[in-house]
Amino acid sequence: MSGSLLYRRVILPRAFRLALPAYTNELILMLKGSALASTITLLDITGAARTIIAVTYTPVEIFLAAGALYLILSFVIIQGFRWLERRLNAHLHARLA
């Protein structure tokens, strides 16, 4: 087996499966961190919520909606990566007859 074929069929799939849980955690931490570091120039969910609050003067409802949006985004990301992990590691689990 040539070196490039070895990497493509053996080493890279294994490395991807091993790195996926850490990448998932990093992605969730980045999502949560964007709420804390809302001073960046891009308008994130928290920044958009503050802009809406400045117009409507309803902070409780807007921050609850922003929190729900963060919760939904986290749930979708976690479920997506959980599905990907199950699919990539399907050969490691015993099959029921």
C-alpha positions, -999 to +999 in steps of 0.1 A: +000+000+000+014+034-010+020+061+016-008+083+003-033+054+002-023+044+038-030+079+050-063+082+032-077+048+042-062+041+076-046+071+094-069+100+085-102+082+093-089+071+126-075+106+134-108+122+124-127+098+147-104+105+176-104+143+171-142+147+166-152+147+204-126+174+211-137+194+181-173+192+192-164+205+227-144+233+211-173+243+189-197+245+218-173+265+239-169+289+210-206+293+207-209+300+244-178+323+243-194+344+216-221+354+241-195+364+266-172+383+242-199+403+225-175+432+220-163+418+187-172+438+156-195+411+142-230+413+157-237+381+175-269+370+192-262+390+223-253+421+204-285+418+183-305+414+215-290+445+230-299+464+198-335+452+199-337+461+237-325+496+229-355+500+206-382+481+224-372+484+261-382+448+269-350+432+282-365+402+299-383+389+269-355+396+244-328+380+266-350+350+272-354+346+234-317+350+229-310+324+256-335+300+240-318+306+206-284+297+222-299+266+237-314+255+204-281+261+186-262+241+212-287+213+210-286+211+172-247+212+172-245+185+199-271+162+181-254+167+148-220+157+161-234+129+181-250+115+149-216+119+131-197+102+159-222+072+159-219+070+121-181+071+121-178+046+150-206+022+139-181-005+131-168-005+168-202-014+183-215-050+184-244-057+161-275-074+175-287-104+155 
